[in-house]
Amino acid sequence: MDERPVVTGVAGVPDGRPLGIDALLERVRAGYRRVEAQEAHEVARSGAALLVDIRYAALRERDGLIPGAVVVERNELEWRLDPQGSHRLPEATGHDLRVVVICNEGYASSLAAASLHQLGLHRATDLVGGFQAWRAAGLPVVPATS
């Protein structure tokens, strides 16, 4: 007898079969509209969205930073962006906040955006292709300061 717990909802399918990562990404991405680099740049520049860089420190040091993006390590994301949380950032002003999550290549950010949706941040999305797509589009990047 299999003693593993059955996971349903976003992480699993109703019949209890495990859901692989590719299927999980497809499922969570179907729940919102992802944005391309140029659109992310425009909405951030206009103040219509908050860019949140969840890349780990070594990648930020290696590749640089997106000017104006808030850096929040992935393991702190929900605590920092939950408008009801005691550890929230000042930018976490409400559930209507438009957030664009950025990881290195656009995979972890999809899962992070789905997690923010579960907290009620219904306008959370992520950047297709992540930081690498931003850089490839020739958008502003500044060196990380130590």
Number of C-alpha atoms within 10 A of each C-alpha: 3 5 5 7 7 14 15 14 7 15 17 17 14 12 9 12 11 14 16 10 12 9 12 18 18 11 16 18 17 10 13 17 13 20 18 16 23 15 12 24 20 12 17 19 14 8 11 13 18 21 26 23 25 24 23 15 13 10 14 20 14 10 17 18 22 23 15 14 16 17 19 19 16 18 11 12 21 20 17 20 25 20 22 14 12 9 14 17 16 9 12 21 13 13 18 13 19 20 24 25 35 33 25 21 16 19 18 18 26 27 19 23 29 23 17 22 18 12 16 16 22 18 17 25 28 30 29 23 20 24 28 17 18 23 17 10 12 10 14 13 15 11 13 15 8 4
